[in-house]
Amino acid sequence: MSIHQTNSPFGEGDEQRLWDYIDGLSSPSEKTVIEQLLEANAEWKAKYHELLDVHQLMQSSELEQPSMRFTKNVMDEIARLQIAPATRSYINNNIIRGIGLFFISIIIGFIIYGIGQLDLDWSSSGKSVIPVDLSKVNYSRFFNNTWVNAFMIVNIVAGLFLLDRFLANKRKKFTE
Amino acid sequence: MLTGLNDNEIISKVLGGDQQAYALLVDRYQRYVFTLTLRFVKTREDAEEVAQDVFIKVYRSLADFRGASKFSTWLYTIVNTTCITFLRKKKLETHSLDNEKVFEAADSIDSGMRANLVEQKSRVAMVNKAIQLLNTDDAEILTLFYKGEQTLDEIAAILAIEPNTAKVRLHRARTRLKDKMEIHFAEEVKDIL
């Protein structure tokens, strides 16, 4: 959106832009655009002052005070306690990796077993780049069990979840 | 003077066996923690109990603080989880804007507060009362941003949400606060602003 679009009604997106401006989160170019809008557009100016009032009111709010004995009560309680050892000192990373390896082995084993169960016609002509005629693969042998299906779905969902996290991290790095 | 030490230096002292140094951290953050717990728990007695519980948990887990974030960010994460656990245990009603009953409750709080507010006539009192009318999530995020000195990224870490979600939630919380003030404190807002 630019300064030229000053006649369009003030929307929620514009309010978010003004909050970003007030919070100092606007980019330099966006800051310039908003400053121009504030000078040229009365509606923007009025809204800005309205939001700024809320902002300043929030800044003027005060913290609550607990009772006078608060610190003493806490210190009395912790006098009987000891600091627990750091989690990292008793969680062995090798055990975590071992568990991961175990599950990966199960998945690989399952895949190898599945491939071993396929009825493949290895003597067919070698015209295809892939030495397997996919039309002859008996998929029902793979997916003839509810539990196997459930297992596959869980794996697919987990895979999609990991992909989503991976892409989200990439996007975050890209936008920074 | 120990009071001149920063948070990490105090933590090092406590981890080194100086238990009394922990009182400095409690003194430093008790108002922040108590204010945040009051956003979840509506009575001061319960809020104080939860706040104490937070500091005890923090002491027990102090060795787990790696210094990767600010101590306050780590502390507020514990405040957040402790308050949620407390509410689950007690099955207290949390205030939600989507619930009609809450509007009634808010109105009753409002009418009780109004008399008091006329006497105080201060912007601070009005803002604090308006925050009390908000739901827990809104009140918490506003407190973290304005009083907890947390950035949006830090708030996102505390609440276990994406920074952009934190930004949107903060925006909506401010809008709802503005609406609340306009509805319940229209006259006071005119006088103050």
Chai-1 contact restraints between the chains, C-beta under 6 A:
chainA,res_idxA,chainB,res_idxB,connection_type,confidence,min_distance_angstrom,max_distance_angstrom,comment,restraint_id
A,Q16,B,H171,contact,1.0,0.0,6.0,A-B,restraint_1
A,W19,B,H171,contact,1.0,0.0,6.0,A-B,restraint_2
A,D53,B,L193,contact,1.0,0.0,6.0,A-B,restraint_3
A,V54,B,R174,contact,1.0,0.0,6.0,A-B,restraint_4
A,V54,B,K178,contact,1.0,0.0,6.0,A-B,restraint_5
A,L57,B,R123,contact,1.0,0.0,6.0,A-B,restraint_6
A,L57,B,V127,contact,1.0,0.0,6.0,A-B,restraint_7
A,M58,B,Y146,contact,1.0,0.0,6.0,A-B,restraint_8
A,Q59,B,Y146,contact,1.0,0.0,6.0,A-B,restraint_9
A,S60,B,R123,contact,1.0,0.0,6.0,A-B,restraint_10
A,S60,B,V124,contact,1.0,0.0,6.0,A-B,restraint_11
A,S61,B,V127,contact,1.0,0.0,6.0,A-B,restraint_12
A,S61,B,N128,contact,1.0,0.0,6.0,A-B,restraint_13
A,E62,B,V124,contact,1.0,0.0,6.0,A-B,restraint_14
A,L63,B,R31,contact,1.0,0.0,6.0,A-B,restraint_15
A,L63,B,T35,contact,1.0,0.0,6.0,A-B,restraint_16
A,L63,B,K147,contact,1.0,0.0,6.0,A-B,restraint_17
A,E64,B,F34,contact,1.0,0.0,6.0,A-B,restraint_18
A,E64,B,T35,contact,1.0,0.0,6.0,A-B,restraint_19
A,E64,B,L38,contact,1.0,0.0,6.0,A-B,restraint_20
A,Q65,B,R31,contact,1.0,0.0,6.0,A-B,restraint_21
A,P66,B,Q30,contact,1.0,0.0,6.0,A-B,restraint_22
A,P66,B,F34,contact,1.0,0.0,6.0,A-B,restraint_23
A,P66,B,E48,contact,1.0,0.0,6.0,A-B,restraint_24
A,F70,B,Q30,contact,1.0,0.0,6.0,A-B,restraint_25
A,T71,B,A23,contact,1.0,0.0,6.0,A-B,restraint_26
A,T71,B,V26,contact,1.0,0.0,6.0,A-B,restraint_27
A,T71,B,D27,contact,1.0,0.0,6.0,A-B,restraint_28
A,N73,B,Q52,contact,1.0,0.0,6.0,A-B,restraint_29
A,V74,B,V26,contact,1.0,0.0,6.0,A-B,restraint_30
A,V74,B,Q52,contact,1.0,0.0,6.0,A-B,restraint_31
A,V74,B,F55,contact,1.0,0.0,6.0,A-B,restraint_32
A,M75,B,A23,contact,1.0,0.0,6.0,A-B,restraint_33
A,E77,B,I56,contact,1.0,0.0,6.0,A-B,restraint_34
A,I78,B,Y59,contact,1.0,0.0,6.0,A-B,restraint_35
A,I83,B,L62,contact,1.0,0.0,6.0,A-B,restraint_36
A,I83,B,A63,contact,1.0,0.0,6.0,A-B,restraint_37
A,A84,B,R60,contact,1.0,0.0,6.0,A-B,restraint_38
A,A86,B,A63,contact,1.0,0.0,6.0,A-B,restraint_39
A,A86,B,D64,contact,1.0,0.0,6.0,A-B,restraint_40
A,T87,B,D64,contact,1.0,0.0,6.0,A-B,restraint_41
